């Protein structure tokens, strides 16, 4: 099967990833324009972990930056999402019909890139040194809003982090403007399995409460929609997000942290 055919066989790509010259996946989100905005630690020669990898964009970026070893974790199947009560019966099957099997995109991308990243099926809540060992660098992107208990997840991440932790998460730009210093969050759209969407201060506070010390951070930036993302109608909220985040897409903020102990 040709590479374009392999790409087309994956029903939904979460990440836009360039797999060859002129060949990219039709992702919902394109991280390439914002990778340079993140406060990356030095990963050269390091053992690194990408939590909630999905198609693997951050895992492959760690390799590109010189990581010695990359482990990429994700849930085994759609039934393991933190489904809201109203969606627990119908959600997993419906999502599987739309998105296909978890890990298919990662596999296609790994083969095309000649990557040695290892994908491990483990829930973020179950991360532990006994299961995976510890890592010099841990990265996690756009995962916390899908979790019922993000601080518990961050504590699990802290247990396997021996060096630096890069956390890049969805934030609420309007709430960040209204509440600049105190931590605050809103409940997101349950149909999208969106739980807590914090302001920028709230994201930082969650990382700190989980046992990290923040050593660097970004302002709010937009992760652009990729070519595969469903069209979205322009709204006043969308305009506010574009103004605050500096572009169209999903507002994010990132912090670089290290464990307290």
Number of C-alpha atoms within 10 A of each C-alpha: 7 7 16 12 9 16 21 13 14 19 16 21 25 23 27 22 25 16 19 12 6 6 12 17 27 22 19 18 20 23 19 16 10 12 13 9 13 19 18 20 17 14 20 15 13 18 19 28 31 26 27 23 27 23 27 27 21 25 31 23 16 28 20 12 13 14 22 15 19 26 20 26 25 21 19 15 14 18 16 13 17 16 23 17 9 10 15 14 12 11 19 16 14 13 13 15 10 10 16 19 16 18 22 20 23 23 15 18 25 20 12 14 13 9 15 15 22 14 21 16 15 18 17 21 16 12 22 17 15 9 10 14 12 21 23 19 25 30 24 23 19 18 19 25 20 20 20 17 14 21 19 17 20 23 23 20 27 28 18 22 24 17 18 25 29 23 26 22 23 26 28 25 26 14 19 21 12 11 16 14 12 12 17 20 19 14 11 16 11 14 11 13 18 20 22 24 23 26 29 31 19 23 27 23 19 19 25 19 13 20 20 23 20 19 12 15 19 15 14 23 26 23 24 19 21 20 17 17 16 9 8 8 6 8 9 8 11 14 13 14 22 18 14 19 20 14 15 18 18 22 22 23 28 26 23 24 25 22 21 11 8
